[in-house]
Every structure is written in structure tokens, then in C-alpha cells.
Amino acid sequence: MKIIISGKQLKVTDAIKTYTEEKISRISKYSDAITEVDVVLTVEDTKSEGPVHKADGLVYASGTKIKIEAENKDLYAAIDDLSDRLERQVRKYKEKQKDHNKKGTRQS
């Protein structure tokens, strides 16, 4: 599984990259079909709330794309939220694949 991490209006340091890779790599245990994960980290400056960090994730898995967005005032919290939500969606995708395969079996 290839993990691509990029930043918009944010410099991705080695610490951020390592932390993100550790969190995102957890989803690989749910499905071998995942080929690539793109993570885009951004920071937006809002007048009312101050800086808001966003983490957008796009998972490519055998003909399917799973897109998740998370935002928080803290970058690491946004990455944690993204990781948890991606994990949930990939688990759901895997269950759908299992159910789909079970329905296709013939019974005599």
C-alpha cells in the first residue's frame, strides 16, 4: 500500500509525515485490495475560530474510492479523526465485499 502525504498552505515536516503514515497504515490490515492512500493536510485561517486544520483522505481499493474529510483546531487531532473514520469505512467496505461474495454462492 502506497501512502502519499501532501500539504496545502502547510509544510509537512518529518514528524507529521511519520505520524500520519503510522496512523493511516493501520487500515491495511482490513483489506489487501487497498493500493494507495492520498492524504492532503491543509490549514485555513478563519476570522472567528482562528486556524482550522483539515485532513482529507482518499483510499483507492480495487475499483472503489473512499473519500473522507476531517477537521479540527489541532492538526494531530484531525489526523486521528481521519484515521478512525477511514478505518471504519474500509471495514464497512470489506464487510460489503464479504456479503456480496456470500450471495453469489449456489446452494443445492
N, C-alpha and C positions, 0 to 999 in steps of 0.2 A: 504494500500500500504506500503510495506516494503522498506526502503531505507538503503542500505549498502554502507558505505563510507570507503575506504581504501587508504593507501598511499604507494608509492614505492619511496624509497630514499627521503622520506619526512615524517615528523612526523605530524600527523593530530591532531591539537590542538582542544580544545572545541570550540573556536571561529570559526575555519574553518569548523568544523562539523556542528555547528548551522547554519552558513551562507549557507552552501551547502544544508542542509535539508530544509531551508526556500525557497531557490530558486527552488529546484527540486520538492518540494511538490506542487508547482503551477500546474504541469501537471496533477495532479489527478482530477482536475475539468473537464477535457476534456473527460475522459473515465473511467468507472468503471471497465473495463476489465484489467487494469494495476494491476499486482500482486506484482511486485518487480522492483526496480531500483538499479543497481550496479554502483557506481561511483568510479573510480580509479584516484587518483591525483598523478602525478609524476613531478619530476624536473630533467631536463637534462642539463648538463653543456656543452655548445658549445664553441669552441675556438673563433669563430668570433663574436657571439652575446651575449655571457655570458649565464647565466641561463635562460632556457625556461621552463615554466610551462605548463603541459598538463593536461587536464581533459577529461577522457573517460567515456562515459555513455552507459549503456546497459539497455534497458527497456524491460521487459517481460510482454506481454499483450496477453492473450488468444490465444496461439499458434503462436504468432508472436514475433520476436525480433527486436528491433530498436536500432542500434548502431550509436553513434555519437562521434566524437573526436573534441576537441578544444584545441588550444594552444595560449599562449600569454606570454609576459615577466612578467606580473603580474598575480599571482595566482587567485585573485578575479575576474579579467577581464576574465580569462579563464573559471572560473565557471559561470560567467554571460553569456558568449558566449555559453557554453554548455547548460545552462538552456533555452536560447532563441531558440537554434536550436532543442533541444528536444521537446520543446513546439510546434514548427512549424511542426515537423514530427508526433507528436501524433495527432495534429489537422488534418493533412493530412490523417492519418490512420483512424481517426473517420469518416471523410468525405467519404472515400472509403467504409467503413462499411455501412454507410447510403445509398450510391449509390447502393451498392450490394444488400441491403435489398429491395430497391425500385424496382429493376429489377426483383426480384423474385415474385412480386405480380401479380396475374392474373386479367385480365380485361375482362369483358363480353360484 
